[in-house]
Amino acid sequence: MAVATDPLATSLLRFLPADGGSLGNEALRRLLSEHLGRVVDAAEYERARDALAAAGVVGKGRGRGGSLRLASATLADLPRVADSPAAYRSDAPPASATALAARDAGAAPRRGRAARDTGNGATVGFEAQLWATADALRNNMDAAEYKHVVLGLIFLKYISDAFEERHTQLEAERAQGADPEDPDEYRRDAIFWVPPEARWPHLKAQARQPGIGQMVDDAMAGIERDNPALKGVLPKDYARPALDKARLGQLIDLISNIKVGDEASRAKDVLGRVYEYFLSQFAGAEGKKGGEFYTPRCVVKLLVEMIEPWYGRVYDPCCGSSGMFVQSVEFIRAHANGNGNPSTGSGQLRKARTDISIYGQESNYTTWRLAQMNLAIRGIDGQIAQGDTFHSDRFPDLKADFILANPPFNISDWGGERLRDDPRWRYGTPPAGNANFAWVQHMVHHLAPAGVAGFVLANGSMSSNQSGEGEIRKALIEADLVDCMIALPGQLFYSTQIPACLWFLRRDKSKLPSPAGRRPTEVPKGGGEGAGSASRGAADRRGQILFIDARKLGRMADRTHRELTDADIARIAGTYHLWRGEATEPLSTRERGRGEGPCLPGHYADIPGYCKSATLDDIRKHGHVLTPGRYVGAEAVEDDGEPFAEKMQRLAAQLREQQAEAARLDAAIAANLAALGYTGD
């Protein structure tokens, strides 16, 4: 069990007393069941408890009958970012906060030794604890509004931390001619200049003053004034009467206790983790509207692992909060040293970042601001335009090497009637009542000759024949643009319960990346050893489409949302890359024996119920429908070795026994009712 990401384990921590007291196991299991809205059975509880104990986070309590208490590790210490546990004191949340939120906020353990890192940069419950406390301060404010209050402050804390660390260094170098108040001393190191009125220590000292809202607005304005790259990006409405200034002060106190912008925190991407966790939580709180700015991390990761944006121009025409770009840079960082592990050399990452150019567009102004901040906190340069992609394309001449997108599903008010003769509609005019195939063709229009696109669409796009959509899909297929189709599990998205799928388009299926993954390489017709891959023959996939049915994969992250695990993502992406003829890690014998891997090491093979490489003739026979279930067929059922005739005789005898038992029970029930006077007459 991955303790840091397991919702049951992290939820369990919320209910353990912060003073070191203990709670009985049964009481904890009941609290978890109430909190999660489902019954948590004893075995499930014990697995979560034992995983936390193995990580050194909890221990046996002093009470009799079996109890649990927090170990000496404190969640405020886990990411090594808290200077004091003040944010978790019982006086931090307001008295009017709900009992659960207050309990969440107060559940942080005492200070002490740090818990073990889980290996993926996350630490147990830290982001959840910070969210619980911040959310308790929200009171009745709408999540869509509160989102900008919290994320704006976190961003301000980030740039102030980085500034203060550099300021301290420059103070120590005054004798060598350094000037701590020279903005150029910071800009040359890609650190934002923070004017005196915007520095966090100044705001923290004034946090309890009634004018704190105006001070924060002035701080944001000062930062935008002195850093043109942030002009128009930061929220500046903290002084509005509707925002409770006492709660704003408490929020500043809370955020004051975490370091997010110093060098150590930047190396561990503490702010990135907090920012992304908050984005996902706000998406959940906002429901359908939340999906406009946030695509679940597992979906983005799958898209990125599939198309591997190593170099060139990366484009997202509806970029939301820029999650696709963040994951693209994380992908480069994770593979920079060639073994799939994050590179420790900042030079490698800096070079990798300069190898890609980022272009995005977002129509919603407030979401555009989130996108700009999301990139800025990670030091990612990108051209993010604001405006309607269909009617005001800000990159009309762009030909992208990689396109990643999660366009809004089935939008009907996109103004298609005003774009009937648009040159982008090369494969057919999309219906005015549904923008799905307008998005598809917009992306094809912007795809470079050797480019690849991966994007999310509603399942209806794979089979709909309404308003000419079927003809557009047919034209795309016959042009041999469709590379791969993936059916996703349900409940992945915050924004919709509509089933979704992934489309992958490729201009030229005879191109494969070079072994270094940097530039496309010609592939001979029919493939051949050494073509495109240092270890495997490249496959020429012209005239073929790979179908993957991933509907049975994933796990429930909470009561309403599913997520794809890293193993699921590796399996799907590995299947695709083997089909493409690209080098992948060989599967272990154990994985192959369980049927978890895509195929034998080094070779693609169809797996009934999971994947199928279909020809254009196969697809024509299905009326150009792209639903993977039509092609992959049923999962193979293991033969139990029992002869059919014997099995039928056994099952028939079992059925007669069950029928006889049912008749006996019916008679007994009737007799009991008659004894009570209920004869049915």
N, C-alpha and C positions, 0 to 999 in steps of 0.2 A: 504493500500500500504506500502510495506517495503521500506522506503525512501532510506536506505543505499545501497540496491541492485537493485533498479529500474533504468534501464538505461536511461529512459526519465528524471527522476528527477535529476540524477547525471549529465546528459548532459546539462540540463537547467542551472545548476550552472556555467558552463563554460563561458556562454555568459554575465553574469552580471558583470558590471565594478568593478574592485578591489578597486576603490577609493570611493565607496559608492554611485556613481551615479546610475540612474535608466534607464531602457529600457521599452518601451511600450510592452504590452502583444502581440499585433499582430506582432510586429517586432521580439520578442522572438520566437513566434510560427513559423515564416518564417525561422529564423536561425536554429531552431531545425529540421525543415523539410529538409533543405539543408544538415545539418550535418548527419542526419540519412538516407538520400536518399529515403524518403517516405513522404507522406503527414501526418502531425500530425494535427488531427482535433481539434476543439475548446474544445470539452468535454474532450478529452485525455489530452490536455495541462492543462486544469483547474484542473483535478485530480492531476497531478504532482505538479502544483503550490500550490494547497491547502494543499497537504501532506507536502511540504517543509515549508509552513507557519505554519502548526500545529506543526512541529518539531522545530520551532523557528529559522530556517535558513534564511528565506527571509521575507520581509515585503512589504507593499505598498510603491511605490515611490512617489516623490513629484509632478511629472508631472501630467497634466490633461489628462483625457481620459483613465485612467487605465494603471499603470506601476508597475514595480517590481524592488526591489533593495535588495542587501544583507543585512541581519541583522548584528548585531555587532559581531556575532560569526565568527571566522576565521577558514578556513579549516586547516591551519597550527596548530591551537590549538586543533582541534577536538579530535585527538588521544592523546593529551597532550605530544607530542614528539618533538615539534619544539621550539627552543630557540629564534629564531627570524624569521621574514618573509623574510629574505634576499634571500632565494631560489626563491621567487616569484616576486622579483623586476623586473621591465621592462628591466633592463640591464643584467639579468641572461641568457635568451636564446640568442643565436647568431643572428646577424642581418639577416643572410641568411636563418633562419628557416622559414618554411611555415607559412602563416598567421594564419591558423587554429591552428597549434601546438603552436604558440606564444600566441594566444588568450587563448588556453587551459592553458598554463603555467601561464598566468597572471590573471587568473580568481579567484584566491584565495581571499577570503574576508579579511577585516582588522582584526587585532588582537582584542580580546575581550573575552566575556564569552563563555564558551564551549557549544557546542550543546549537545542535549540529546543523550545518548547512545541508540542504537536500541535494545539492549538485546541480540544480537548474537555476540557481540565482534567487530562489524564493525561500522565505523562512516562514515558519509555522504561524499562521494567523495574523501576521503583522498588518497586512493591508486590510483585512477584515476588521481588525480591532480599530484601526484608524477610521475606517468608514463608519463603523457603528457609533463612535463618538461624534464624528462630524454630522452624521444623519440625525442623531439625537438633538443637535442644535438647530436643525432645520425647522422644527415645530410645524406650523401649518403652511410653510412656503412651498409652492409648487416645485417639483423636482426640476422641471425645465428651466425655471428661473434660478433656483439654488445652485444648479450645475455651474453656472458662470461665476457665481460668488465664490464657491470653493475652489474651482480649478484656476481662477484668476489669482487667488491668494497663493495657491501652491506654486504657480508659475513665478509669482513675485518673490516668494521665498527662495526658489531655485536660483534665480539670477542674482539675488542678494547674497546667498551663500557663496557662490562662485566669486562674486566681486569681493566680499570680505576676506576670503582666503588669499586672493591675489593682493588685496590692499595691505594685509599683514606682511606679506613677502616684500612688497615694495617699501614699506616702512623700515624694514630691516636692512634695506639696500640704499637708504638715503645717502649714506657716506659715499657710495659709488655713483651718485648722481641720479638715482631713481626719484621719481615724483609720484607719490600715491594719488595725487589729484589730477593727473594728466590722463584724459580719456584714451589717448593713443597707447598708453602703457597696457591697457586692457584689450583694446580692439585688435592689437597685433596678435594676441593669444586667443582670439575668437571668444572673448568674454564681454558680455554686455556692460557698458558703463552705467552705473547707478548713481544718480545725483543724490545729494545729502538728504533731501526730503523723502526719498523713496527707499532708503536703506532700512532693512528689517529691524535692527535694534531701535531705531527711532520710532517705528510704528509700534513695536512691542511695548515700548515705554509709555505710549499714549493709548494703548488698547482699551483702557477702561474709561477714557474720556468721551463725553457725548459727541464731540466733533470727529471721532475716529473715521466715520464714513467719508467725510470730505477729505481727510488726510490721505486715505487710501486712493480716492479719486485723483488727488493731486500727485500722488506717487506714480500712478499709472500714466498720467499725462506727462509727467517729467521723463519717464523712461521712454515713452514714444517720441517725445521731443528730441531726446539725445541719441536715439537709436532708430534711424529711419526705416530699417528693415521691419520694425514692429509697428509702424504707423498704422493706426486704425484697427489694430489686432486686439488690444487689451480692453477688458470691460472697465467702464468708468461710470458706474451708477450705484456706487456704494453709499452715497449720501442720500439716496431717495428715502422718503419718510416710511415707506412700507417695509424697509429692512431694519429689523430690530438691532439697535446699536450695541445693546448689552450682549446679544448672541454673537454679533460680529466680533466683539472684543474677545469673547470666549473662544471663538474659532481661531483668532490670531494667536491666542495663548496656546491652543492645541498644536497648531502648525509650528509654533516656535520651538517645540520640543523635538522636532525631527530635523536632521541634517539631510538635505537633498541635493545641494549644489556643490559641495566641496569635492575635492579630487577623489577621495575614497568612495564617497557615495555615487559619484558619476561612474566610477569603475564598476560598481555593482548595479548600476542603473536603478537605484532606489526610486528616483523620481519617476522613471519610466514605468516601473511596476505599480507605483501608487496611482499615477495618472491613468494608466490603462485599466486598473481595477476600478477606479472611480467611474471611468467612462462606461464600463460594462454594468456597474451597479445603477448608474443613472439611466442607462438604456432599459434595464429591467423595470425601474421605477416609473419610467415614462411610457412603457408598453410600446404600442405601435409606433408612436412618434420617435421613440428612442432609436429605432432602426435606421433613421435618416442619417445618423452620424456615427453609428457603430456597427461593424460587422464582427461576429464572434471570432475570437482569435484563432480557434481551431480551423475555421473555414478559410481564413486568410492564409494561415500556415500551409494548408493543403494546396491552395492555389499557387503559392510561392514555390513550394517544393516540387510541384508539377512542372512549372515553366522555367524555373531557375534563372532569375534575372541577374546574371553576372555582370553585364556590361551594357553600354548604350543608353538609349532613351526609354524610360519607363513612364507609362501614361495611365492615368485613371480619369475618365471623363466625368465621374460623379464621386469624388474622392472622400466625401464625408469628413471624418476627423483624421484622415491620412493614415489609417491603419495599414493599408496596403504598402505604402512607402516605408513605413517603420519596419514592417516585417521583411521587406526586400533587403533593407540594410542589415537587419539581424541575420538574414540568410547568408549574406556575404561574409559577415563577421564570423558566423559559426563554421563556415567552410574555408576561411581564409588560409588556414594552415594545412588544408588538404586532408584532414582526418575527421572532419565533422565536428570538431570541438572548437570552442571559441578561441580565436587567436589572442595571445597576450601581447602581441606587438602592435602598438598604436599606429606605427608607420604603415603596416599592411592594411589596416582598416582605413586609414586616411586615403591610401592609394585606391583601395576598392571603391570608396565613396566617390572619388573623382572619376572613376571609370563609368559611373552611371549619372545620367541627367534625369531629373524628376520633373514631370509636368502633370498638373492636375487642375481640375475645375470643379467648383461647387456652387450651386445656385443659391443655397440658403446662407445669408450673411453671417448669422451667429455660428452656424456650423463651420463656415469658412474660417472664422476666427479660431475655433477649436483646432482646425487643421493646422493653421499657422503656428499656434502654440505647441501642438504636439510635435511638429518637426523641430521647432526652435529648442525645446528642452533636450533634444537628442543631438543638437548640432548638425542637423541635416539641412542642406541647402536644396531648395526646390522652387520652381515657379508654379505657384498655386493661384489660379485666377478665380475671380468671383463673377458669376453670371450664368445665364441659361445656356447649357451646352448645345441644345438644338438650335436656338434662335440667335445665339451670340457666341459662336465657337471662337474661343480666344487663341486657339492654336490651329488655324485653318490649314497651314502647310506642313504640320507635323506628321512625320512618318515614324512611328514608334517601333522599337525592336521588341518591346514587351508591353502588353496591355493587361491590367488587372482591374476588375471592377465588380461592384455589387449594385447594379442599378435598381431603382425602386420598381417593384413588381407591378405590372398591369396598369400603369397610370393612364388615365383616360383624358386628362385635361392638359396634354402636352403641346397643344396648338398645331397638331399635324395637318389640319386643313389649310394652314398657311404655308406649308412646305411641300405641296404636292409634286413640284418639279425639281426638288432639290437634287443636286448631282450625287449626293451620298447614296441615293436609293438605286443603286446599280442592279440589285437583284429583285426589285419590285417595290412598289410604293406601300409603305406600312399603313395599316388602318389608322384613321384618326382617333379611334376609340381605344387603342392599346399601343403603348410605345415600345413593347418588348423588341420587335424586330427593327424599330428605329434605332434602338441602342445597339443591336447586333451589327447593323449596317454602318452605323457611325464608327464603330470600332474597326470593322473591316476597312473602311475608308482611310483610317489613320494607321493601318498596319504596314510596316516596311516590307520590302520584297521577301526577306527571310524572317519576318516577324512572327510572333506567336501571341495569342490572346487567351486568357482564361477568365471566365466571369460567371456570376451566379444569375440564374433566371428561374422563373416559376416553372413547374413541371408542365404546364399547359403548352409552353413553347415547343416541347418535343413532339406534340401530336396534334395541336390545334389546326383546323382547316378553315377557321372563320375569317371572313373579310380578306381573303387572299394570303393569310399567313402560311398556309400549307404550300402555296406556290413559291413564296420567298424561301422557305426552308428547303424545298426541292432544288431551287436554283443554287443555293449555297452548297448543298450536297453534291450536285452535279458539277459544280466548279471545283470540287475536291478540296474545299476549305475546312471541312469539319474533321478534326483530328481524333477527338476523344469525347465521350459523353459519360457522365457519372451521375447516377441517381443517389441522392443524399438521404440520410435518415430524417425523420420528422423531428420537430421541436428543437431545431438548432438555433432558430432566429428569435430575437426579442420582438421584431417588428411584425411578424406575421406567422400564422399557423399554416399558411399555404405551403404544400410540399415544394421543395426546390431541387434544382439540379445544377450541375456545372457543365458549361460548354468550353471546349478548347478548340480554337481555330488556328490553323497554320497555313501560311501562304504557300510554302514549298515543303512537301513532306519528304523530299530527297535530301534535305539539309539536316545535319546533326552537329551538335557542339563539338569542338575539339576536345582532346583529353583534359586541357586546362579549363574547359568550360568558358572560354573567352570569346571565341569567334566561330561562326558556322563553317563547316567543312563539307565539301562535295561528297556525296555518297554514290558509288556506282550502282547502276540498275541492278536490283536483286541483292544488294549488300555485298559483303565480303570481309574476310578477316582483315583486321587492321584499319578498316575504313571508319573514321569518325570516333573510334574508341581504341584506347591502347590495349584493352583486354578482350574485347568482343567484336564480332563482326557486326557492322551496322545494317539495320533492316530498312529497306526501301518500302515505305508504307503508302505510296501513292495508290489510290483506288481502294483504300481500306479505312475503317473507323474502328477504334477500340471502344467497347462498351463495358462499363464496370457498374455492377449493382451493389452499392454500399449501404443499402437501407437497413441491413441487420447489424451494422457496426455502430460503435459508440456506446456511451454509458450515460446514465442520468446524473447530471451535475447537481440538480435539485429537483423539486417536485414537478417543475414545468419545463425545464430545459435540459436538452441532451448535449453532449459534446463528444467530438472525436478525440480519442486518445492519441498519444504520440505513436503507439504501435499501429493504430488504425491508419494514421497518416503515412507512416513508413510503408505499410503494406500496399496502400493504394498507389502512392507515388512510385514505389518500387516496381509494381506491375506495369505501370505506364512506361517507365524508363527501360525496362527489359523489352517491352513491345517495340519501343523506339530503337532498340539496339544499343542503348547507352549502358555504360558500366554501372553496376550496382553492387552492394555488398551481398555475398552469397548467403543463402539461408542455411540455418543450422538444420541438422537432421531432425532434431526434435520439432522445430517449427514446421518442416515439411510433413512430418508424420501427423501433426495435428491439423494439417490443412490451413495453417495460418499464413503461409507465404504464398506469393503469387504463382510460383511455378518452380521447376527445377533450377538450380543455380546456373546462370549463364544463358538460359533459354526460356523464351516465352512459350506458354502453352495455355490454351483455353481451359477454364475451370467451370464446369456446370454450376449454375446458380450464382456465379461471381463475375467472371469476365469472359468476353468473346471478341475475337477479331473478325469483323464482318466485312464482306466485300460490298461494292456498290450494287452489284446484282442482288445480293441478299437484301439490301435496304430497299431497292426498288420493289421487290416482292412484297414488302411490308408497307408500300405506299409512301415511302420516304418518312415514315415515323421513326423517331430517334429514341424511343423509350427503351432503356437497357433491358428491362424484364422480358421484352419480346425476343431478345437475341441470346441472352445468357442461359435461358432455360431454367429447369429445376435443379436444385442442388442434388448431387448424387447421394443416394441412400446406401449406407453400408449394408452389405449382405450379411445377415446373422447366421447363415448356414443351415437354417431350418427349411426342409422341403415344403413347397407350397401346400401340398395336399395335407400334410401333417399339421401345418400352421392353421389352415382353415378348420380342420377337425377340432383342434384345441380351442380356437377362438369361438367356434359355434357352441362347444360344450360350456365354455365360460359364460357366453351370453345366456344360455338356458339356465345356468345356476343363478345368474344375476336376476333374470326374470322371475324365477321361483322365489328368490329372496324378496324381491319387490312385492310380489303377491302376498307373501307372508306378512310383510310390514303393513301393507294396505289393510289386511284383515285385522291385524292387531290394533291399528288406529281406529278402524270402524267399531271394533268391540269397545274400545275405551270411550269413544264418543257416545255410543249407545248407553254405556253404564252411567254417563253423565246426563243422559236424557236428550242427547242430540242425535236423533235417528235419521234426520233428513226428510221425514214425512211431512 
